[in-house]
């Protein structure tokens, strides 16, 4: 069994390891170089109650994380966030991602966000399905915007609008 909680600075080593594994082995992120501890410290410090980072913990180990990040620094976008979700490869397909995804979306609603945007690389059917099952709709495709592992890749844009923003 696993628990979901707010990320703490002590979680950064595990968060970074999960993300770096994803960078090096998948197209789920368009980062191409592993992140340093310093970069990740700065990243975590840029999150708050409106734009949180959550972790899934199992037997005292972080096995996944999710975040809501500012979509843009422009003030008019203050109610919009981008969602990220990364699960350790050994834990994928066990329900951790779905529970973490649901929890981070609930935090976004509590934080009075209006909308959440997901950018998903073409072919990532698991993420597309996960977003669709959580009420996201596809709003577009950005053609050939990323280049990784010797291929130009499309990115699917999906969006969830929260009802009754206060």
C-alpha positions as CSV (number, residue, x, y, z in Angstrom):
1,X,0.0,0.0,0.0
2,X,1.1,3.6,-0.6
3,X,0.3,7.0,0.8
4,X,0.1,10.3,-0.9
5,X,1.4,13.5,0.8
6,X,3.0,16.9,0.1
7,X,6.6,16.7,-1.1
8,X,9.3,17.7,1.3
9,X,12.9,18.8,0.6
10,X,14.0,15.4,1.9
11,X,12.1,13.8,-1.0
12,X,14.2,15.6,-3.7
13,X,16.7,12.8,-4.1
14,X,14.0,10.3,-5.0
15,X,12.0,12.8,-7.1
16,X,15.2,13.6,-9.0
17,X,16.0,9.9,-9.5
18,X,12.6,9.2,-10.9
19,X,12.6,12.2,-13.2
20,X,16.2,11.5,-14.4
21,X,15.2,7.9,-15.2
22,X,12.4,9.3,-17.3
23,X,14.6,11.8,-19.0
24,X,17.1,9.2,-20.1
25,X,14.8,6.4,-21.1
26,X,11.5,7.9,-22.4
27,X,9.9,10.7,-24.4
28,X,7.5,11.5,-21.5
29,X,9.6,14.6,-20.9
30,X,11.5,16.6,-23.5
31,X,14.3,17.3,-21.1
32,X,17.3,15.6,-22.5
33,X,19.9,16.1,-19.7
34,X,19.6,14.8,-16.2
35,X,18.7,17.3,-13.5
36,X,21.0,18.2,-10.7
37,X,20.1,18.5,-7.0
38,X,20.5,22.2,-7.2
39,X,18.1,22.5,-10.2
40,X,15.6,20.4,-8.4
41,X,15.9,22.5,-5.2
42,X,15.1,25.6,-7.2
43,X,12.2,23.8,-8.9
44,X,10.6,22.6,-5.6
45,X,11.0,26.1,-4.1
46,X,8.9,27.5,-7.0
47,X,5.9,25.5,-5.9
48,X,3.3,26.5,-3.2
49,X,-0.2,25.6,-2.1
50,X,-1.7,26.7,-5.5
51,X,1.0,24.9,-7.4
52,X,1.8,21.9,-5.2
53,X,4.1,18.9,-5.5
54,X,2.8,15.5,-4.1
55,X,4.6,12.2,-3.7
56,X,3.4,8.7,-3.5
57,X,5.3,6.8,-0.8
58,X,5.5,3.1,-0.3
59,X,7.4,1.4,2.6
60,X,9.2,4.6,3.3
61,X,10.3,5.1,-0.3
62,X,9.0,7.7,-2.8
63,X,7.7,5.8,-5.8
64,X,6.2,8.6,-7.8
65,X,5.4,12.3,-7.8
66,X,3.0,14.8,-9.4
67,X,3.0,18.6,-9.6
68,X,1.0,21.5,-10.8
69,X,3.2,24.3,-12.2
70,X,2.5,27.8,-13.4
71,X,1.5,27.7,-17.1
72,X,2.9,31.2,-17.6
73,X,4.3,34.0,-15.6
74,X,1.7,36.4,-17.2
75,X,-0.9,37.4,-14.6
76,X,-3.9,36.6,-16.8
77,X,-2.8,32.9,-16.6
78,X,-2.8,32.8,-12.8
79,X,-5.7,30.3,-12.7
80,X,-4.0,27.9,-15.2
81,X,-1.5,25.2,-14.3
82,X,0.3,22.4,-16.2
83,X,0.2,19.0,-14.7
84,X,3.2,16.6,-14.5
85,X,3.2,13.0,-13.2
86,X,6.1,10.6,-13.0
87,X,6.2,7.1,-11.6
88,X,9.3,4.9,-10.9
89,X,9.5,2.3,-13.7
90,X,9.2,-0.6,-11.3
91,X,5.9,0.8,-9.9
92,X,4.1,1.6,-13.2
93,X,0.8,-0.2,-13.9
94,X,0.0,-0.7,-10.2
95,X,-2.5,2.2,-9.7
96,X,0.0,4.6,-8.1
97,X,-0.2,7.0,-11.0
98,X,-4.0,7.1,-11.1
99,X,-4.2,7.9,-7.3
100,X,-1.5,10.5,-7.5
101,X,-3.1,12.1,-10.5
102,X,-6.5,12.3,-8.7
103,X,-4.9,13.7,-5.6
104,X,-3.0,16.5,-7.5
105,X,-6.1,17.4,-9.4
106,X,-8.0,17.7,-6.1
107,X,-5.2,20.0,-4.8
108,X,-5.6,22.2,-7.9
109,X,-9.3,22.5,-7.2
110,X,-8.6,23.4,-3.6
111,X,-6.1,26.0,-4.8
112,X,-8.8,27.7,-6.8
113,X,-7.3,26.9,-10.2
114,X,-9.6,27.3,-13.1
115,X,-8.0,25.0,-15.6
116,X,-5.2,22.4,-15.9
117,X,-3.2,21.7,-19.1
118,X,-1.5,18.5,-20.0
119,X,1.2,18.2,-22.7
120,X,1.5,14.5,-23.8
121,X,3.9,13.2,-26.3
122,X,2.3,11.3,-29.2
123,X,1.9,7.6,-28.6
124,X,1.7,7.9,-24.8
125,X,-1.7,6.2,-24.7
126,X,-1.5,5.5,-21.0
127,X,-1.3,9.3,-20.2
128,X,-3.9,10.2,-22.8
129,X,-6.3,7.6,-21.3
130,X,-5.6,8.8,-17.7
131,X,-6.3,12.4,-18.6
132,X,-9.5,11.4,-20.5
133,X,-10.8,9.4,-17.6
134,X,-10.2,12.4,-15.3
135,X,-12.3,14.8,-17.5
136,X,-9.6,16.2,-19.7
137,X,-10.5,16.9,-23.4
138,X,-8.1,17.1,-26.2
139,X,-7.7,20.7,-27.4
140,X,-5.0,20.4,-30.0
141,X,-1.8,18.9,-31.4
142,X,1.5,20.7,-31.7
143,X,3.2,19.2,-34.6
144,X,6.9,18.2,-34.5
145,X,7.7,20.5,-31.6
146,X,10.1,18.1,-29.8
147,X,13.2,16.2,-31.0
148,X,14.3,13.3,-28.9
149,X,16.0,10.0,-29.6
150,X,16.5,10.9,-33.2
151,X,12.8,11.7,-33.9
152,X,10.6,14.7,-34.3
153,X,7.6,14.3,-32.0
154,X,4.1,15.8,-31.8
155,X,2.6,16.9,-28.5
156,X,-1.1,16.4,-27.7
157,X,-2.7,19.2,-25.6
158,X,-5.4,18.2,-23.1
159,X,-7.3,20.4,-20.8
160,X,-9.5,20.1,-17.7
161,X,-11.7,23.0,-16.6
162,X,-12.8,22.9,-13.0
163,X,-16.5,23.7,-12.4
164,X,-17.6,26.6,-10.3
165,X,-14.3,28.5,-9.8
166,X,-14.7,30.8,-6.9
